[in-house]
Amino acid sequence: MSVSAAEEIASIAARLVVDEGMEYAQAKRKASRSVGRTPRGAELPSNELVEDEVRSYIELFCADTQPGELRALRELALRWMQRLAEFRPHLGGAVWRGTATRLSAIHIDLYCDDPKATEIALINLGIDYDASGDADLPYLSVAERCTGFSDPVTLHLAVRDLDDQRGALKPDARGRTWRGDTAALQRLLDTDTA
């Protein structure tokens, strides 16, 4: 049985995501180039296909360490979501989806009327951050220590408009949400403990 170009790219991208901590888009582009295709002309895989490959890769090569790393990252995310509760935080990315390793960044979406309010809150908490993104979607990035990790973890706080929260829990093609609020994350942690 032959492997499609998308499946081959997804497999290579999965290794880049797990072993180098790359985000999906960057990993797909690099994987595409590594098989001699240009990302624009390539048959790039869906995020769901890459995620399936990431899960398979983790199961084969990281099954002994990944569950503990994921739990530590989720606990750190929960603490930050509780700290920033006034901005209706929603966790996304690999930490929410369950594929995170120690190299993964934590992605939290914040929903507010005034984007500057999040920066003021971080300043009031005495937290150093880097601002990036653009006027439509600013990001505030923070480095934070995580229990059991030698290197700090990066938290990316996406500052979104309050109206964007309506679509925040839209499911993927398989019916799973791309992000969850503080209560949903707490339920995941409680389930992992049970």
N, C-alpha and C positions, 0 to 999 in steps of 0.2 A: 504494500500500500504506500503510495507516495504522499509526502507531506507537502501541503500547500505553502506558498511563500508566506502567507499570513501566520500559519502555524510555526514555521521556522523562525520568523521574526519574533513571534510571541515567546518562543522558548529561549531565545538569546536574550530578549528583553527581560524575562523573568530572572535570569542569572544576574543581570546588571542591577535590577531592583533589589535583590536580596544581598548580593555580594558587595555592591558599591553604594547602596542607598539611594539610587537614582529614582526620580519620579517617573511615572509611566510614559509621559510624552517624550521626555528626553531619552529614556531607554529605548523606546520604539524607533526613534530617529537614528540613534547610534547602532542599534541592531540591524536596521534596514541598510545602513551604509556598510556594515560589516559583511553582508551577503551580496554586496555589489549593486545595491539598488539605491536610487535617490529617494529620499523620503517622500517627495512630492509625487513621483511616479510609482511608488511602491504600493503594493496591496497591504496597507498597514492593518494590523489586527485591532479589534475592538478592545477596550479596557477590560471587558469581561473575559475575553480570551486570554489576555495577559495575566489577569488575576487568577484564572484557572491554572495557568502555568506556574505562577508564583506559589500557589498552594501546593502543587505537585513537587516543586523544587524544595520547598520548606519541609514537606513530609519526608523527602529522601535525605536531605542533607542537614536539616536544622531541627529535627523533631525533638531532640533532647534539650535544646536551649530556647527555642522560639516561644513556647508557651509562657515561660517565666519572664522573658523580655517583654512580651506583649502585655502581660499583667502589669509590670512596672511602668510601662508607658501609659497604659490606661489609667493607672492610679495617679500618675503625674498630671495627665490631662484632666482628670476629675478635680484635682486640687485647683488647677487653673480655671476651670469652668466655674467652680464655686466662688473663687476670688472675683471673677468677672461676671457674676450672675446678672447684674443690672443690664448687661448687653446681650442677653438671651443667647448664650453660647451654644453652638452645635459642633460636635466633633465629626470630622470627616477623614478621608484618606485611609491609609493602611491600618492606622491604630483603631479606627472605627470598624473597618471591614475584617479585621482579624489576621492580617497578613504582615504586620509590622515586626521588624527585628530591631536590634540595638542601633542600626544605622538609619532607621526611619525617622523622619521629622513628624512632629505632631501638628495637625492642621485643625484649627478651630475657627469657625466662622462666627463673627460677632455682628449683631443686628442692632442698629441704633439710628436715631434721627440726625445726630450730629457726629460725624466721623472724628472730629477733634476731641470729643468727649473721651474716647478710648485712650488717646495719647495722654490726655490730662490725668486719667485714672492711673495709668502706668507711672507717670511722673509722681503723682501723689503717693503711690505705693513704693517709690524709690527704686523702680525697675528700669534698668538700661535696656534700650531697644534700638533696632535699626528700622527705619522706614523705607519702604520700597513700593513697587507697583505704580499705579497711575491714579489720576483723579477719579476714574470710574471704579477702581478696586484697589484701594491702598492696603498694603500689608505691613504689619508690625512684627518683626522677628526678634525673638528672645532666646538666649542660651540659658539653659537651666540644668542643674545637676539632677540625675535620676538614680534612685537607689540601685546599687549593684553595677552601675556602669562607670567605667573609668573616664570616658569622655562625656562632655555635656551634650544634652539633647537640644535640638533646635525646635522651637515652637513658632509656627507661622500663624499669626492672627489676621485673618482676612476681615477687613472692616466693610460690612455690607449695609445697604440701605434697609431700614426697617421693613419696607414693603417686600423685600426679597425673601423674607422669612416664610411667606405663603408657599413658595415652591421648594423650600428647603428639604422637605421630607418626601419629595417625589421619588418613587422607586426606579430601579434599573429595569432592564428587560426581563429579569428573572423575579421581580417583585421585592427585591431587597433594597432598603434605603441606602442612599449614599452618605447619609450623616444622621446623627441622633443627638438629642438634647441631654442635659445632665441626668434626668431621671432614667432615660434609656441606657445611658452608659453605666449608671449605678446598677441597673438590672443585669447588664452583661457581667459586671464584676461579681454580683451576687450569685449568678448562675455558674460562673467559673469556680467559685468557692464551694458550691454545693456538691 
